[in-house]
Amino acid sequence: MPSIDVEVFPIEPGRWIAVIEGPGGPFSTEAPTPDRVEPEVRLAIAEVLGRTDVDLIILDDEGAPWSPETALQQAQRLGVQ
């Protein structure tokens, strides 16, 4: 199963951007909350690449593993609250 890198970061309260490093170049999607990031990323990959069988490597803006549980700490570090 192929893997796809995804970089996630907040741009303002209620807006999380995920940059997806897909074949043919990067594309992005947006989610309103951290827990919606992965479902929105999977939906975007299915729509853009026509794939649902991918492993996601989700990272923060510093390249560290990202999860909804680490999102608040990232938002605070970046001054987005």
Buried (B, 14 or more C-beta within 10 A) or exposed (E): EEEBBBBBBBEEEEEBBBBBBBEEEEBEBBBEEBEBBBEBBBBBBEEBBEBEEBEBEBBBBEEEEBBBEBBEEBBEEBEBE
